[in-house]
Every structure is written in structure tokens, then in C-alpha cells.
Amino acid sequence: MAPKSNPEPKPVTGPPCKLIARIEHLQTLLQDLPTSLPENPPDSRYQFYLESDALEDRGYIGELSHALEVSFETYRLQGSPIRFLQRGSSLDSLPVLMKTAVKHMSSSNWEVFRKAWLERLINSAVALGAKIPCPTKRKAPKASEEPAPKKAKPAVIVLDDSDIDSDIPLASLPAPVLPSPMPHATPIPSTLSYTHTPIRNPIQTKLQFPKATKDNIQRYWTKVVANGAEKHQTSLEEKKQRDERKKVHERELGREQQRRKRARDKKDLPGKIPDSRNTNMLLMHGAAAVASGTVNDDMTDISRPATQAWKKS
């Protein structure tokens, strides 16, 4: 019988456990930010979400980096550490968003994301004074200095065989100890007033949820539509800003290319030829003279203007 071959280990998929542990470490630190920071301000800029339209162009790491850059305004820091400007439930969606994004990232982007964003956020939270709460330890009861009381051993009567054979009156043996009967309890009248509360039906002890009325449903969906419209408007404004920045960049790039071309053309352009040595200019003058009928008798003067000096002398 052929020996069984060991099955090949399955390839590991998904982000590594160390990366998930660091994200959970950040989640714990965010819950312990100092109380001096404002809690859930109404003008909060922390909007942690991924645009589905931009995921095709940027990918998960690019879109996550864009969301963090917009929320923490890292483009204004100029290399300075990231600063947390608030605390509260507005930061609860950040670790959830990170876990969702790293699941769709490639293995080459995990380390890039950890160094570029995760470790920077952890260091910033620690710099503000966020700490992981230590687990409470139960205090052991102090040992008493007095020795423990010894347990009393039950009395045992040992009878020898000789004692059994001898005539020992039964009256001389100790009688067994019987438990004393409980005294009859006499009810004592109480002066306190007592109101009997009937036990409720277990069905009635369940949670009572408010009924969904038409007004509540309408208010809920109005709020949902308003939030969706606000997010859509924000995404349109961000897209418009991206398009404007792209146009400005292309315009500056075109100007820079034109400037370089002019500098290159100016560098390659030879020095200006004097009119007396410009052959094209001389030929044009000759053609104009032929057309007008005034032809110079000495055509060599046209082709060799530099020799006029020694003729005049």
C-alpha cells in the first residue's frame, strides 16, 4: 500500500495578522484620545469613505490615501506629523475603512500603506497621550496572621472483643445525640406597609420598540436622501477641484515646454549674418534690378560685395 502523501499547504490569502493587529492597536488608541480635544464637532472634516468611481483609476491604496489626505489635510503639514483635531465616534469608521481596504490591496501595497499612513497615525495618537488601558488585576486576599482553627475530630468509641463478651449494661453506653426539634415560629406583626406587586407575564418583559409611524418613516428617508445628496455634492466639488488642478498643471506644463523650446531654439540659432554677406539678400536685389530693367554692368559686384573696398581705393 502506497504511503499517503502530505497535502500541500493552501496559499495564504488576505492581509497578514500583524497588519490587522496594528490597525486594532490604532483603534484602541483612538478610543483613549485626551479629553481636551473636542468631541464630534458639527464642522468635522473627518469623512472616511471610498468613492466607487475613483477606485478604478486609483485603486484601493490610492483612494484610501486620498481620503486620509483630505480628512487630515496633510497637504498643509509640509512633512510635519499628523494632528488629531477631534475625538469621538467620528473616528470609529477609520479602522473599519482600513480593514476593508487592505483586504483588496495587493501584497506589495501592504507595507507601503503601513509605513505611509498606519504607523504615522499611531505615532500621532501616542504623542497626544493616548494609551492602552491596563487590565485591572484582582487583589489577592491578605493572609491572616492567626492560625486556622483546627477541625474537631468526632468522638469514636472503640470496643474490644472482650468488652462485647462481657456483660456491659446498655444504660452505661452514651446515647446518640438526636437533633433538637425546631421551635415553632411565631409570626411577629410588622409595622411596615408592604404593597404586593404581581409578577408580570414574561411576554410583557420583552423590549418594547416604538411603532413605525408614517411621519417617522418619512423623516428617516428624508434624512437618508439629504445625506446622500450632501455626499454627492461633496464628491462633485472634489471632482471639480481635481479637474481645475489638472488644467492648471497642464497649462503650467505647456508653458514650461514652450519656454524650454524657445531656449533651445535660441541656443541653436547661429549669429545674424550681415546684409553685405547674406547671399539670399543679394540675389533678391539682383532679381529686383533685372525686373526693373536697371541691370548693373558689373555683376561681380553683386556676388562679391566684399571686393568693393580695394576697387575704390
HELIX and SHEET records of a PDB file:
HELIX    1   1 CYS A   17  LEU A   30  1                                  14    
HELIX    2   2 SER A   52  PHE A   72  1                                  21    
HELIX    3   3 THR A   74  ARG A   76  5                                   3    
HELIX    4   4 SER A   89  LEU A   91  5                                   3    
HELIX    5   5 SER A   93  HIS A  104  1                                  12    
HELIX    6   6 SER A  107  PHE A  113  1                                   7    
HELIX    7   7 ARG A  114  LEU A  118  3                                   5    
HELIX    8   8 GLU A  119  ALA A  127  1                                   9    
HELIX    9   9 ASP A  161  ASP A  165  1                                   5    
HELIX   10  10 LEU A  170  SER A  172  5                                   3    
HELIX   11  11 PRO A  202  THR A  205  5                                   4    
HELIX   12  12 LYS A  214  ASP A  268  1                                  55    
HELIX   13  13 ASP A  275  ARG A  277  5                                   3    
HELIX   14  14 THR A  279  SER A  292  1                                  14    
HELIX   15  15 THR A  300  SER A  303  1                                   4    
HELIX   16  16 PRO A  305  THR A  307  5                                   3    
HELIX   17  17 GLN A  308  LYS A  312  1                                   5    
END                                                                             
